[in-house]
Amino acid sequence: GPAGVEEIKRHPFFTTIDWNKLYRREINPPFKPATGRPEDTFYFDPEFTAKTPKDSPGIPPSANAHQLFRGFSFVAISSDDENQAIQTSGGHSIVQQLHRNSIQFTDGYEVKQDIGVGSYSICKRCIHKTTNMEYAVKIIDKSKRDPTEEIEILLRYGQHPNIITLKDVYDDGKYVYLVTELMKGGELLDKILRQKFFSEREASAVLLTITKTVEYLHAQGVVHRDLKPSNILYVDESGNPESIRICDFGFAKQLRAENGLLMTPCYTANFVAPEVKYLLFVCI
């Protein structure tokens, strides 16, 4: 219209927005869309990403050419489309959006030995057939647990240096496969048990990394709800605090305005806070 952008601002749909505060970046967004890291290829066709990369420089343009073709471009999924997909009932839309049922996990990966077994899932080592890279895959039984929340959290916050990185997602209808970086350094618990002593300096460095990561998650409205040494792993064998990764977000929850407080106790018995146990006992 003749008033330009001011006419849009005056629209009844935007009456609740303080445009001055928005301009000064004083308004926090209601949510962050799960678009992941810039290098993620979740939204490319797997038939394309599974191919071996080749250097194929463009052919020089002819004298009559006006523009040189420089390859296909990719536009990341929009926040509106993604939010709609996340809110779709059934809890499987985000998985199907990443890899539709026609693409099988075993088409791209070779499954190796077990790494760990949980109540709702099993973790195995796997090899990417095209690149021969090693990864870990968490295989979740959908009849026992809905993995949607865990996938959303890893997509949104897996770019943090101390949170396990989600590489790929598959769904075959019965199981969901979460492909992540392989934790070659093992669990923090194993490191503590292997060493004759765990010095105060080492312990403080580990705790600093963990608390900084938890602080980041809490600032984003995410609670892990099952932190313990066996869910804290090292990505390599250096033992440096920088190589620590917080893993297993199966019990994790994103706080949203409509959710309210989290009242369902989720824990591992040996690591639960006493007040949580007491609250559960009182309720019973």
Secondary structure, 3 states (H helix, E strand, C coil): CCCCHHHHHCCHHHCCCCHHHHHCCCCCCCCCCCCCCCCCCCCCCHHHHCCCCCCCCCCCCCCCCCCCCCCCCCCCCCHHHHHHHHHCCCCCHHHHHHCCCCCCHHHHEEEEEEEEECCCEEEEEEEECCCCCEEEEEEEECCCCCCHHHHHHHHHHCCCCCECCEEEEEECCCEEEEEEECCCCEEHHHHHHHCCCCCHHHHHHHHHHHHHHHHHHHHCCEECCCCCHHHEEECCCCCCHHHEEECCCCCCEECCCCCCCCCCCCCCHHHCCHHHHHHHHHHC
